[in-house]
């Protein structure tokens, strides 16, 4: 851990140490260096510091007695007042660390660095050789270098030239091919700007790329508004900046820590408290203007509200591990009643032309303008994907290919989870400056007869249905869908979705509510700057999905991954109404959500083992009847879920937040079984979180 911290701090020193010979940037200047040519100012500064060290450093007696040979590395800063500040010392002896700090404490105040004529701070890393030697660079040393050939001189100067090429960090992610991490409350910041009447934006396929959103939303201006005045290194890192931020002419990257530290109380649970303890880091960056990358690693232990724990254990995969944490992944047991669930996500993003973006990674995607999606949602565990976004004229075409896992014991082979594939196409068309229409299709297939990833479905052109027939009707499962959005004005948007799994016109005409009519729909409205209050968003959404939608009679050809649906969290056989309010003021934010729903659940009591259409993993041939199928059949269950969260954004660069929330949940089934019973929960939470993804605790 110590070595990791040292590495980070060594990188940190570069975030403003540009060592550039540019006219626009000058290093700190000692009084005796003021007459030196600008190209030699940095060398003069280095020599003055090393001379001061050589003349004042007293090697501790213990170090001399033990005849130590090595070095002490000091990370220091010259702040905007010209004062030297030691940030970190890496040395074998504590006595060496103390002496380094003493020597730097007696350095005089000097003229601070400038950039574009403005005073700025500079950070440096310097090694101090032990036994002590004079480390200044003399004119004779420079002359010796001239004895080498021109090619050798360039080679010997290559490492230093890399350092000199570093630039002041200006957050290039805002114009990069990086995804904006998909969090519903954060996307509300720029939702209105992207949906103004007359824009040619496409808002359903998420996450968005920074370069795309920056056409409508000024990230740099918003960042400036949120800056806190602070002159210390710690203050900048805590309130405003990435922990590590480095930028050169053709590259940049940042490193930030990840924390999700929560503690809470569930009034319905037997245990004393809930908690989550996530630590990790995430790296993001770019090479040139067309290539970006992101990677994150999380190590987590947690215990949630009792209803979340029960749901997690109901998702259990084959093997000894007791649960799957919704949206995260397989969890092993931690202590007696908690879970340990490591997660890693990442992707590469490349734009070979201005109208194409290609991404390959391990994560999640979303299609829709609402809180829920009936087409493709982010409620499941992260998974490998390949995505192609093509935008031109009034069209945006999104192709997504995914590699998923069926983790149930009945489909494992030699202890390994079964792999299946999904290919999605989504075409978004701005018919007018107010109206958008989208077409969606998806096909699922498995590795039947060593079929593997079927090259037929690499076809980027829409309409998989014909391909499915060519490969065998039992070889895949196709789903069709559509979306629509109408901009009533700049502040009011109406959006909708329709999903069609199977449809029989003859049965519809018969009016007998056939099981074959498997479809669902969504209708919603967003009201931006509601009641003329800036940054207040009000949203209403209604979702309704008929029984057996997303399921299949072939055991693995359902629209799901890792025992979780790929669309709505509740699977099928439900209706729900959602009311959402979001408000943001500077770094403060507040979100409120109310969900009222009706679900139809299975009995599974040994007497009635039929599938009533909610569980997308069950074979729809296990249904109790063919006609009279309606939403809420089975155990009709009324659900209420309310959540209120308020918080403060500590650091906008890393999206670190401190928050508190309360969840109230009532689950009221008409019948009681071992897994379905009435309960009422009030869950209080308080925490510190690096917000990088959506949590869905409204199951």
Secondary structure, 3 states (H helix, E strand, C coil): CHHHHHHHHHHHCCCCCCCCCCCCEECCECHHHCCCCHHHHHHHHHHHHHHHHHHHCCCCHHHHHCCCCEEEEEEEEECCCCCEEEEEEECCCHHHHHHHHHHHHCCCCCECEEECCEEECEEEEEEEEECCCCCCCCHHHHHHHCCCCHHHHHHHCHHHHHHHCCCCCCCHHHHCCCECCCCHHHHHHHHHHHCCCCCCCCCCEECCEHHHHCCCCCHHHHHHHHCCCCCCHHHHHHHCCCCEEEECCCEEEEEEEEEEEEEEEECCCCCCCEEEEEEEEEEEEEECCCEEEEEEEEEEEEECCHHHHHHHHHCCCCCCCCEEECCCEEEEEECCCEEECCEEEEEEEEEEECCEEEEEEEECCEECCCCCCCCECCCCCCEEEEEEEEEECCEEEEEEEEEEEECCHHHCECCECEEEEEEEEEEEEECCCCEEEEEEEEEEEECHHHCCCCHHHHCCCCCCHHHHHHHCCCCEEEEEEEEEEEEEECCEEEEEEEEEEECCHHHHHHCCCCCCCEEEEEEEEEECCHHHCCCEEEEEEEEEECCCCCCCCCCCCCCEECCEECCCCCCCCEEEEEEEEEEEECCEEEEEEEEEEEEEECCCCCCCCCCCCCCCCCCHHHCCCCCCCCCCCCEEEEEEEEEEEEEEEEECCCCEEEEEEEEEEEEEECCCCCCCCCEEEEEEEEEEEECCCCCCCCC
